[in-house]
Every structure is written in C-alpha cells, then in structure tokens.
Amino acid sequence: QVHLVESGGGRVEPGGSLTLSCVASRPLATSEQMAWYRQVPGKERDIVASITHDGIKGYVGAVKGRFAISRDIATNTVYLQMNDLTSEDTGIYFCNALIGGQFNWGQGLQVTVYS
C-alpha cells in the first residue's frame, strides 16, 4: 500500500500552465509505474502520462508536446507539468502508483481551464 498526496490543481485561462505534484509515502523505486489520469463527468478515468520504474515516459496523443511527467526520487515526488492548456484538459487529475500489479490512487485534483 502507498499513500499519495496530490497538490497543484486550480483554475487557469487557456494557454496557461499548471504543475501537479504527487508525493508518495514510499520510495518510487517500489512501484512499477507512476502515472497521471484524468476523469471528466460521465466518462471513465483515462491515463494522461506515465513514467515507468526505469524512467520510460509515455503520453496520450492529445497532450504530447504540451505535458511533461517527471520524478524526484529523493523526495518520492512525481510531477506533471502542463503547458498550453485548453478547455479539453479540464477534469479531475489523479495520481496513480502501480505496485505489485495493484493500482493505488490519490484523492484527485480539479483542473479547470476557462475563458
């Protein structure tokens, strides 16, 4: 089990930027993968970006070139830098840790892109 604490959500105008943070209660090296998911009302939770144990990063097509996932192993923190935000990026963002084949979730952060 791992406890994930997220921070950094909020409201931003189109074209703006936000950085989400996720601090894990155990070393990141114990997870197979860390990821950020997004959920909007009426839809399933979808993966946005991921970083594996070996540091391999992946992104959903809609955010490639705009979002960047990174990690700080010393502080057990995973980040999601989001740039050039659009209304399509609005949603609740969840940090996820895949450990022993099990998904562990943070509490979720609201990100709203408004004009």
Protein Blocks (a to p, Z undefined) as FASTA:
>chain_A
ZZdddehiacddehiacddddddfbdfklpfbdcdddddehiacddfbdcdfkopacddf
klgokaccdddfknopacdddehiafklgccddddddeehiacddebpaddddZZ
